[in-house]
Amino acid sequence: MSALWIAHVTVTDADAYGRYAALAGPVIAAHGGVFLARATRYVQLEGNARARNVVARFPSVEDAVACYNSAGYQAALEHAKGAAERDLVIVEENPV
């Protein structure tokens, strides 16, 4: 089953986070990830608001986890450390 990679982000260093995003996008795509939403309009109904919200669909939970753990993504992630406060979860989609 497909899976959603859902990130809620507050960027604290736009330049460094921009480097992360530029490097992470191709790695995510190489693992079958397709962006569904990136920093688009949102409505916070509960919990802590984060100005940037990202949703990507992967073929499976395993593909999403493999992407996160890949050398390419970990290299990209070095630019996000200290440049953002992030929450990231991978959720398996339910067939309807």
MOPAC internal coordinates of N, CA, C and O (Angstrom, degrees):
PM7 1SCF
backbone

  N    0.0000 0     0.00 0     0.00 0    0    0    0
  C    1.4484 1     0.00 0     0.00 0    1    0    0
  C    1.5236 1   110.15 1     0.00 0    2    1    0
  O    1.2310 1   121.10 1   -31.30 1    3    2    1
  N    1.2998 1   115.50 1   148.70 1    3    2    1
  C    1.4626 1   120.19 1   178.95 1    5    3    2
  C    1.5289 1   110.57 1   -69.61 1    6    5    3
  O    1.2310 1   121.54 1   -15.45 1    7    6    5
  N    1.3280 1   114.67 1   164.55 1    7    6    5
  C    1.4585 1   120.46 1  -177.17 1    9    7    6
  C    1.5186 1   109.47 1  -138.96 1   10    9    7
  O    1.2310 1   121.20 1   -28.50 1   11   10    9
  N    1.3269 1   115.31 1   151.50 1   11   10    9
  C    1.4592 1   122.23 1   176.90 1   13   11   10
  C    1.5198 1   109.79 1  -107.20 1   14   13   11
  O    1.2310 1   121.21 1   -48.02 1   15   14   13
  N    1.3095 1   115.29 1   131.98 1   15   14   13
  C    1.4654 1   124.34 1   174.03 1   17   15   14
  C    1.5188 1   103.70 1   -99.47 1   18   17   15
  O    1.2310 1   120.00 1   -64.81 1   19   18   17
  N    1.3152 1   117.60 1   115.19 1   19   18   17
  C    1.4557 1   121.84 1  -174.41 1   21   19   18
  C    1.5296 1   108.59 1  -120.49 1   22   21   19
  O    1.2310 1   121.13 1   -60.76 1   23   22   21
  N    1.3224 1   115.44 1   119.24 1   23   22   21
  C    1.4610 1   121.16 1  -179.64 1   25   23   22
  C    1.5192 1   109.57 1  -120.01 1   26   25   23
  O    1.2310 1   121.03 1   -44.49 1   27   26   25
  N    1.3123 1   115.64 1   135.51 1   27   26   25
  C    1.4593 1   123.33 1   174.25 1   29   27   26
  C    1.5240 1   105.56 1  -117.12 1   30   29   27
  O    1.2310 1   120.63 1   -57.38 1   31   30   29
  N    1.3328 1   116.40 1   122.62 1   31   30   29
  C    1.4632 1   120.23 1  -167.38 1   33   31   30
  C    1.5232 1   111.73 1  -133.98 1   34   33   31
  O    1.2310 1   120.86 1   -41.90 1   35   34   33
  N    1.3255 1   115.95 1   138.10 1   35   34   33
  C    1.4550 1   122.80 1   165.82 1   37   35   34
  C    1.5252 1   105.55 1  -114.32 1   38   37   35
  O    1.2310 1   120.63 1   -66.35 1   39   38   37
  N    1.3179 1   116.40 1   113.65 1   39   38   37
  C    1.4645 1   121.96 1  -178.71 1   41   39   38
  C    1.5261 1   108.92 1   -81.76 1   42   41   39
  O    1.2310 1   120.83 1   -50.46 1   43   42   41
  N    1.3369 1   116.01 1   129.54 1   43   42   41
  C    1.4585 1   121.30 1   178.54 1   45   43   42
  C    1.5296 1   112.22 1  -111.35 1   46   45   43
  O    1.2310 1   120.05 1   164.30 1   47   46   45
  N    1.3268 1   117.50 1   -15.70 1   47   46   45
  C    1.4706 1   123.03 1   176.74 1   49   47   46
  C    1.5292 1   106.84 1  -140.17 1   50   49   47
  O    1.2310 1   120.85 1   -83.04 1   51   50   49
  N    1.3283 1   115.97 1    96.96 1   51   50   49
  C    1.4665 1   121.31 1  -173.23 1   53   51   50
  C    1.5268 1   112.84 1   -62.17 1   54   53   51
  O    1.2310 1   119.67 1   141.79 1   55   54   53
  N    1.3168 1   118.23 1   -38.21 1   55   54   53
  C    1.4620 1   120.36 1  -179.02 1   57   55   54
  C    1.5275 1   111.47 1   -65.08 1   58   57   55
  O    1.2310 1   120.51 1   130.53 1   59   58   57
  N    1.3244 1   116.64 1   -49.47 1   59   58   57
  C    1.4639 1   120.66 1   179.74 1   61   59   58
  C    1.5235 1   110.75 1   -64.38 1   62   61   59
  O    1.2310 1   120.62 1   139.03 1   63   62   61
  N    1.3228 1   116.43 1   -40.97 1   63   62   61
  C    1.4680 1   118.82 1  -179.67 1   65   63   62
  C    1.5241 1   110.75 1   -67.87 1   66   65   63
  O    1.2310 1   120.38 1   147.08 1   67   66   65
  N    1.3144 1   116.89 1   -32.92 1   67   66   65
  C    1.4576 1   120.59 1   175.14 1   69   67   66
  C    1.5141 1   111.70 1   -62.14 1   70   69   67
  O    1.2310 1   120.32 1   140.66 1   71   70   69
  N    1.3343 1   116.99 1   -39.34 1   71   70   69
  C    1.4702 1   120.43 1   175.93 1   73   71   70
  C    1.5171 1   110.46 1   -63.75 1   74   73   71
  O    1.2310 1   120.48 1   137.53 1   75   74   73
  N    1.3453 1   116.70 1   -42.47 1   75   74   73
  C    1.4625 1   120.24 1   176.10 1   77   75   74
  C    1.5306 1   110.36 1   -57.16 1   78   77   75
  O    1.2310 1   120.29 1   128.94 1   79   78   77
  N    1.3250 1   117.05 1   -51.06 1   79   78   77
  C    1.4678 1   121.24 1  -176.21 1   81   79   78
  C    1.5223 1   111.44 1   -61.31 1   82   81   79
  O    1.2310 1   120.15 1   139.80 1   83   82   81
  N    1.3289 1   117.32 1   -40.20 1   83   82   81
  C    1.4586 1   121.01 1  -179.61 1   85   83   82
  C    1.5284 1   111.58 1   -64.01 1   86   85   83
  O    1.2310 1   120.56 1   143.23 1   87   86   85
  N    1.3208 1   116.53 1   -36.77 1   87   86   85
  C    1.4706 1   120.73 1   179.42 1   89   87   86
  C    1.5187 1   112.42 1   -82.00 1   90   89   87
  O    1.2310 1   120.23 1   143.83 1   91   90   89
  N    1.3226 1   117.17 1   -36.17 1   91   90   89
  C    1.4642 1   120.79 1  -175.17 1   93   91   90
  C    1.5224 1   112.64 1   -72.04 1   94   93   91
  O    1.2310 1   119.68 1   143.03 1   95   94   93
  N    1.3206 1   118.22 1   -36.97 1   95   94   93
  C    1.4591 1   121.30 1  -176.59 1   97   95   94
  C    1.5157 1   113.76 1   -53.44 1   98   97   95
  O    1.2310 1   119.18 1   127.79 1   99   98   97
  N    1.3332 1   119.16 1   -52.21 1   99   98   97
  C    1.4653 1   119.71 1   179.25 1  101   99   98
  C    1.5287 1   113.65 1   -63.89 1  102  101   99
  O    1.2310 1   120.10 1   146.38 1  103  102  101
  N    1.3269 1   117.41 1   -33.62 1  103  102  101
  C    1.4699 1   120.44 1   178.25 1  105  103  102
  C    1.5241 1   109.76 1   -67.15 1  106  105  103
  O    1.2310 1   120.60 1   136.59 1  107  106  105
  N    1.3199 1   116.47 1   -43.41 1  107  106  105
  C    1.4648 1   120.98 1   178.05 1  109  107  106
  C    1.5225 1   109.69 1   -60.32 1  110  109  107
  O    1.2310 1   120.02 1   134.39 1  111  110  109
  N    1.3327 1   117.57 1   -45.61 1  111  110  109
  C    1.4637 1   121.49 1   178.88 1  113  111  110
  C    1.5286 1   111.51 1   -62.39 1  114  113  111
  O    1.2310 1   120.06 1   140.83 1  115  114  113
  N    1.3273 1   117.50 1   -39.17 1  115  114  113
  C    1.4613 1   121.56 1  -179.84 1  117  115  114
  C    1.5266 1   112.44 1   -64.40 1  118  117  115
  O    1.2310 1   120.40 1   156.43 1  119  118  117
  N    1.3232 1   116.84 1   -23.57 1  119  118  117
  C    1.4640 1   121.63 1   177.84 1  121  119  118
  C    1.5315 1   111.85 1   -96.19 1  122  121  119
  O    1.2310 1   120.58 1  -166.35 1  123  122  121
  N    1.3113 1   116.50 1    13.65 1  123  122  121
  C    1.4726 1   120.31 1   177.45 1  125  123  122
  C    1.5058 1   114.24 1    88.32 1  126  125  123
  O    1.2310 1   119.86 1  -172.97 1  127  126  125
  N    1.3304 1   117.88 1     7.03 1  127  126  125
  C    1.4575 1   121.07 1  -179.58 1  129  127  126
  C    1.5173 1   111.99 1   -77.48 1  130  129  127
  O    1.2310 1   121.00 1   -41.72 1  131  130  129
  N    1.3213 1   115.69 1   138.28 1  131  130  129
  C    1.4627 1   123.03 1   177.74 1  133  131  130
  C    1.5243 1   106.88 1  -127.24 1  134  133  131
  O    1.2310 1   120.37 1   -54.91 1  135  134  133
  N    1.3345 1   116.89 1   125.09 1  135  134  133
  C    1.4557 1   120.01 1   179.95 1  137  135  134
  C    1.5265 1   110.98 1   -73.15 1  138  137  135
  O    1.2310 1   121.19 1   -49.57 1  139  138  137
  N    1.3191 1   115.33 1   130.43 1  139  138  137
  C    1.4649 1   122.38 1   176.12 1  141  139  138
  C    1.5162 1   111.15 1  -102.04 1  142  141  139
  O    1.2310 1   120.47 1   148.35 1  143  142  141
  N    1.3316 1   116.71 1   -31.65 1  143  142  141
  C    1.4708 1   121.87 1   178.97 1  145  143  142
  C    1.5199 1   107.95 1  -153.70 1  146  145  143
  O    1.2310 1   121.30 1   -41.86 1  147  146  145
  N    1.3350 1   115.12 1   138.14 1  147  146  145
  C    1.4712 1   120.91 1   175.61 1  149  147  146
  C    1.5193 1   107.87 1  -144.58 1  150  149  147
  O    1.2310 1   121.15 1   -70.47 1  151  150  149
  N    1.3329 1   115.40 1   109.53 1  151  150  149
  C    1.4640 1   121.94 1   175.07 1  153  151  150
  C    1.5225 1   112.86 1    54.92 1  154  153  151
  O    1.2310 1   120.82 1  -147.50 1  155  154  153
  N    1.3196 1   116.03 1    32.50 1  155  154  153
  C    1.4589 1   119.80 1   178.09 1  157  155  154
  C    1.5246 1   109.94 1   -86.89 1  158  157  155
  O    1.2310 1   120.81 1    -3.04 1  159  158  157
  N    1.2923 1   116.06 1   176.96 1  159  158  157
  C    1.4583 1   122.30 1   179.26 1  161  159  158
  C    1.5307 1   110.29 1   -57.17 1  162  161  159
  O    1.2310 1   120.87 1   -39.82 1  163  162  161
  N    1.3205 1   115.95 1   140.18 1  163  162  161
  C    1.4569 1   120.18 1   178.95 1  165  163  162
  C    1.5148 1   109.93 1  -147.15 1  166  165  163
  O    1.2310 1   120.66 1   -15.45 1  167  166  165
  N    1.3223 1   116.34 1   164.55 1  167  166  165
  C    1.4621 1   123.63 1   175.62 1  169  167  166
  C    1.5209 1   106.62 1  -127.49 1  170  169  167
  O    1.2310 1   120.17 1   -61.29 1  171  170  169
  N    1.3149 1   117.27 1   118.71 1  171  170  169
  C    1.4595 1   122.28 1   179.03 1  173  171  170
  C    1.5207 1   108.37 1   -86.52 1  174  173  171
  O    1.2310 1   120.02 1   -63.33 1  175  174  173
  N    1.3122 1   117.57 1   116.67 1  175  174  173
  C    1.4595 1   121.18 1  -178.56 1  177  175  174
  C    1.5267 1   112.75 1  -101.77 1  178  177  175
  O    1.2310 1   120.38 1   148.60 1  179  178  177
  N    1.3195 1   116.87 1   -31.40 1  179  178  177
  C    1.4585 1   121.04 1   178.73 1  181  179  178
  C    1.5190 1   108.86 1  -147.70 1  182  181  179
  O    1.2310 1   120.60 1   -18.50 1  183  182  181
  N    1.3106 1   116.47 1   161.50 1  183  182  181
  C    1.4579 1   121.09 1   175.15 1  185  183  182
  C    1.5191 1   112.65 1    76.56 1  186  185  183
  O    1.2310 1   121.48 1    15.39 1  187  186  185
  N    1.3235 1   114.77 1  -164.61 1  187  186  185
  C    1.4557 1   122.42 1  -175.99 1  189  187  186
  C    1.5203 1   111.00 1   -90.27 1  190  189  187
  O    1.2310 1   120.47 1   -52.46 1  191  190  189
  N    1.3160 1   116.71 1   127.54 1  191  190  189
  C    1.4615 1   121.34 1   179.12 1  193  191  190
  C    1.5203 1   110.23 1   -75.02 1  194  193  191
  O    1.2310 1   120.73 1   -38.29 1  195  194  193
  N    1.3076 1   116.21 1   141.71 1  195  194  193
  C    1.4562 1   124.35 1   171.72 1  197  195  194
  C    1.5206 1   105.75 1  -127.90 1  198  197  195
  O    1.2310 1   120.14 1   -46.64 1  199  198  197
  N    1.3070 1   117.33 1   133.36 1  199  198  197
  C    1.4634 1   121.20 1  -173.28 1  201  199  198
  C    1.5198 1   113.26 1   -67.49 1  202  201  199
  O    1.2310 1   119.81 1   154.89 1  203  202  201
  N    1.3313 1   117.97 1   -25.11 1  203  202  201
  C    1.4652 1   121.16 1  -178.22 1  205  203  202
  C    1.5235 1   108.42 1  -117.71 1  206  205  203
  O    1.2310 1   120.89 1   -55.25 1  207  206  205
  N    1.3083 1   115.91 1   124.75 1  207  206  205
  C    1.4610 1   121.86 1   178.35 1  209  207  206
  C    1.5218 1   107.92 1  -125.63 1  210  209  207
  O    1.2310 1   120.83 1   -47.86 1  211  210  209
  N    1.3286 1   116.02 1   132.14 1  211  210  209
  C    1.4594 1   121.48 1  -175.78 1  213  211  210
  C    1.5260 1   108.60 1  -129.23 1  214  213  211
  O    1.2310 1   121.08 1   -46.27 1  215  214  213
  N    1.3415 1   115.53 1   133.73 1  215  214  213
  C    1.4604 1   121.54 1   175.73 1  217  215  214
  C    1.5230 1   107.52 1  -129.29 1  218  217  215
  O    1.2310 1   120.85 1   -53.18 1  219  218  217
  N    1.3237 1   115.97 1   126.82 1  219  218  217
  C    1.4607 1   121.55 1   175.34 1  221  219  218
  C    1.5189 1   108.44 1  -128.78 1  222  221  219
  O    1.2310 1   120.72 1   -36.86 1  223  222  221
  N    1.3183 1   116.23 1   143.14 1  223  222  221
  C    1.4733 1   120.91 1   177.05 1  225  223  222
  C    1.5255 1   108.58 1  -101.99 1  226  225  223
  O    1.2310 1   121.26 1   -46.03 1  227  226  225
  N    1.3268 1   115.20 1   133.97 1  227  226  225
  C    1.4567 1   123.12 1   176.02 1  229  227  226
  C    1.5298 1   108.84 1  -117.22 1  230  229  227
  O    1.2310 1   120.01 1   -21.54 1  231  230  229
  N    1.3255 1   117.59 1   158.46 1  231  230  229
  C    1.4697 1   119.76 1   178.93 1  233  231  230
  C    1.5340 1   113.47 1   -60.21 1  234  233  231
  O    1.2310 1   120.29 1   150.54 1  235  234  233
  N    1.3429 1   117.06 1   -29.46 1  235  234  233
  C    1.4688 1   120.38 1  -179.12 1  237  235  234
  C    1.5190 1   109.62 1  -159.50 1  238  237  235
  O    1.2310 1   120.73 1   -13.59 1  239  238  237
  N    1.3200 1   116.20 1   166.41 1  239  238  237
  C    1.4596 1   121.41 1   173.89 1  241  239  238
  C    1.5263 1   109.45 1   -58.77 1  242  241  239
  O    1.2310 1   121.10 1   138.66 1  243  242  241
  N    1.3287 1   115.50 1   -41.34 1  243  242  241
  C    1.4589 1   119.98 1  -178.45 1  245  243  242
  C    1.5325 1   111.80 1   -61.80 1  246  245  243
  O    1.2310 1   120.53 1   139.83 1  247  246  245
  N    1.3327 1   116.60 1   -40.17 1  247  246  245
  C    1.4687 1   119.78 1   177.86 1  249  247  246
  C    1.5222 1   111.14 1   -64.54 1  250  249  247
  O    1.2310 1   120.29 1   138.84 1  251  250  249
  N    1.3297 1   117.04 1   -41.16 1  251  250  249
  C    1.4631 1   120.95 1   179.59 1  253  251  250
  C    1.5251 1   110.85 1   -65.10 1  254  253  251
  O    1.2310 1   120.15 1   137.23 1  255  254  253
  N    1.3151 1   117.32 1   -42.77 1  255  254  253
  C    1.4634 1   121.39 1   178.96 1  257  255  254
  C    1.5275 1   110.14 1   -66.65 1  258  257  255
  O    1.2310 1   120.20 1   138.81 1  259  258  257
  N    1.3379 1   117.22 1   -41.19 1  259  258  257
  C    1.4632 1   120.68 1   177.84 1  261  259  258
  C    1.5249 1   110.64 1   -61.57 1  262  261  259
  O    1.2310 1   120.14 1   141.46 1  263  262  261
  N    1.3210 1   117.33 1   -38.54 1  263  262  261
  C    1.4574 1   121.25 1   176.51 1  265  263  262
  C    1.5178 1   109.83 1   -60.87 1  266  265  263
  O    1.2310 1   120.26 1   128.62 1  267  266  265
  N    1.3205 1   117.11 1   -51.38 1  267  266  265
  C    1.4609 1   121.47 1  -178.53 1  269  267  266
  C    1.5242 1   111.02 1   -57.24 1  270  269  267
  O    1.2310 1   120.39 1   138.40 1  271  270  269
  N    1.3139 1   116.87 1   -41.60 1  271  270  269
  C    1.4574 1   121.41 1  -175.98 1  273  271  270
  C    1.5264 1   113.48 1   -83.25 1  274  273  271
  O    1.2310 1   119.63 1   173.05 1  275  274  273
  N    1.3229 1   118.32 1    -6.95 1  275  274  273
  C    1.4619 1   121.43 1  -176.72 1  277  275  274
  C    1.5339 1   111.20 1   -66.73 1  278  277  275
  O    1.2310 1   121.43 1   -25.77 1  279  278  277
  N    1.3158 1   114.86 1   154.23 1  279  278  277
  C    1.4613 1   120.63 1   179.00 1  281  279  278
  C    1.5255 1   110.72 1   -60.65 1  282  281  279
  O    1.2310 1   120.08 1   140.48 1  283  282  281
  N    1.3222 1   117.46 1   -39.52 1  283  282  281
  C    1.4588 1   120.99 1  -179.44 1  285  283  282
  C    1.5133 1   112.75 1   -63.82 1  286  285  283
  O    1.2310 1   120.49 1   135.88 1  287  286  285
  N    1.3354 1   116.66 1   -44.12 1  287  286  285
  C    1.4573 1   119.00 1  -179.94 1  289  287  286
  C    1.5210 1   111.08 1   -70.27 1  290  289  287
  O    1.2310 1   120.27 1   140.75 1  291  290  289
  N    1.3123 1   117.10 1   -39.25 1  291  290  289
  C    1.4606 1   119.68 1   179.23 1  293  291  290
  C    1.5298 1   111.07 1   -63.90 1  294  293  291
  O    1.2310 1   120.42 1   145.00 1  295  294  293
  N    1.3354 1   116.80 1   -35.00 1  295  294  293
  C    1.4673 1   120.06 1   175.56 1  297  295  294
  C    1.5272 1   110.26 1   -65.48 1  298  297  295
  O    1.2310 1   120.27 1   137.39 1  299  298  297
  N    1.3279 1   117.10 1   -42.61 1  299  298  297
  C    1.4588 1   120.99 1   177.22 1  301  299  298
  C    1.5242 1   110.54 1   -62.91 1  302  301  299
  O    1.2310 1   120.78 1   138.23 1  303  302  301
  N    1.3192 1   116.12 1   -41.77 1  303  302  301
  C    1.4544 1   122.18 1  -176.51 1  305  303  302
  C    1.5328 1   112.33 1   -61.68 1  306  305  303
  O    1.2310 1   119.89 1   153.33 1  307  306  305
  N    1.3116 1   117.82 1   -26.67 1  307  306  305
  C    1.4665 1   120.81 1   177.08 1  309  307  306
  C    1.5268 1   111.21 1   -56.47 1  310  309  307
  O    1.2310 1   120.30 1   147.00 1  311  310  309
  N    1.3460 1   117.04 1   -33.00 1  311  310  309
  C    1.4684 1   120.64 1   179.68 1  313  311  310
  C    1.5356 1   111.74 1   -74.72 1  314  313  311
  O    1.2310 1   120.20 1   154.77 1  315  314  313
  N    1.3301 1   117.23 1   -25.23 1  315  314  313
  C    1.4659 1   120.91 1  -179.22 1  317  315  314
  C    1.5226 1   111.85 1   -81.62 1  318  317  315
  O    1.2310 1   120.50 1   154.14 1  319  318  317
  N    1.3264 1   116.65 1   -25.86 1  319  318  317
  C    1.4663 1   119.80 1   179.94 1  321  319  318
  C    1.5118 1   109.78 1   -63.15 1  322  321  319
  O    1.2310 1   120.43 1   -54.60 1  323  322  321
  N    1.3108 1   116.79 1   125.40 1  323  322  321
  C    1.4463 1   121.88 1  -177.69 1  325  323  322
  C    1.5224 1   113.74 1    79.84 1  326  325  323
  O    1.2310 1   120.44 1   174.86 1  327  326  325
  N    1.3385 1   116.76 1    -5.14 1  327  326  325
  C    1.4656 1   121.52 1  -179.38 1  329  327  326
  C    1.5153 1   111.99 1  -109.28 1  330  329  327
  O    1.2310 1   120.69 1   177.30 1  331  330  329
  N    1.3437 1   116.28 1    -2.70 1  331  330  329
  C    1.4587 1   119.54 1  -177.65 1  333  331  330
  C    1.5160 1   110.36 1  -164.61 1  334  333  331
  O    1.2310 1   121.74 1   -25.69 1  335  334  333
  N    1.3239 1   114.27 1   154.31 1  335  334  333
  C    1.4625 1   121.78 1   167.45 1  337  335  334
  C    1.5201 1   105.01 1  -103.15 1  338  337  335
  O    1.2310 1   120.32 1   -55.11 1  339  338  337
  N    1.3247 1   117.00 1   124.89 1  339  338  337
  C    1.4629 1   120.53 1  -171.92 1  341  339  338
  C    1.5204 1   111.75 1  -132.99 1  342  341  339
  O    1.2310 1   121.63 1   -33.47 1  343  342  341
  N    1.3034 1   114.48 1   146.53 1  343  342  341
  C    1.4560 1   122.93 1   166.56 1  345  343  342
  C    1.5214 1   104.69 1  -122.99 1  346  345  343
  O    1.2310 1   120.26 1   -47.00 1  347  346  345
  N    1.3147 1   117.11 1   133.00 1  347  346  345
  C    1.4681 1   121.45 1  -178.42 1  349  347  346
  C    1.5169 1   108.91 1  -135.43 1  350  349  347
  O    1.2310 1   120.70 1   -48.25 1  351  350  349
  N    1.3169 1   116.27 1   131.75 1  351  350  349
  C    1.4596 1   121.43 1   177.40 1  353  351  350
  C    1.5231 1   107.55 1  -138.50 1  354  353  351
  O    1.2310 1   121.29 1   -32.17 1  355  354  353
  N    1.3316 1   115.13 1   147.83 1  355  354  353
  C    1.4571 1   121.88 1   173.70 1  357  355  354
  C    1.5213 1   106.59 1  -114.65 1  358  357  355
  O    1.2310 1   120.72 1   -53.41 1  359  358  357
  N    1.3294 1   116.23 1   126.59 1  359  358  357
  C    1.4578 1   121.62 1  -175.11 1  361  359  358
  C    1.5258 1   109.36 1  -125.74 1  362  361  359
  O    1.2310 1   120.58 1   -53.04 1  363  362  361
  N    1.3141 1   116.49 1   126.96 1  363  362  361
  C    1.4582 1   120.02 1   176.62 1  365  363  362
  C    1.5223 1   109.09 1   -71.17 1  366  365  363
  O    1.2310 1   120.84 1   -44.65 1  367  366  365
  N    1.3271 1   115.99 1   135.35 1  367  366  365
  C    1.4650 1   120.27 1   179.00 1  369  367  366
  C    1.5218 1   110.44 1   -79.03 1  370  369  367
  O    1.2310 1   121.00 1   -34.31 1  371  370  369
  N    1.3086 1   115.70 1   145.69 1  371  370  369
  C    1.4609 1   122.01 1   174.36 1  373  371  370
  C    1.5141 1   109.13 1   -93.13 1  374  373  371
  O    1.2310 1   120.30 1   -46.67 1  375  374  373
  N    1.3173 1   117.02 1   133.33 1  375  374  373
  C    1.4611 1   117.23 1   173.87 1  377  375  374
  C    1.5364 1   109.43 1   -68.88 1  378  377  375
  O    1.2310 1   121.21 1   -39.00 1  379  378  377
  N    1.2926 1   115.28 1   141.00 1  379  378  377
  C    1.4729 1   119.46 1  -178.35 1  381  379  378
  C    1.5004 1   109.98 1   -95.54 1  382  381  379
  O    1.2310 1   120.10 1   180.00 1  383  382  381

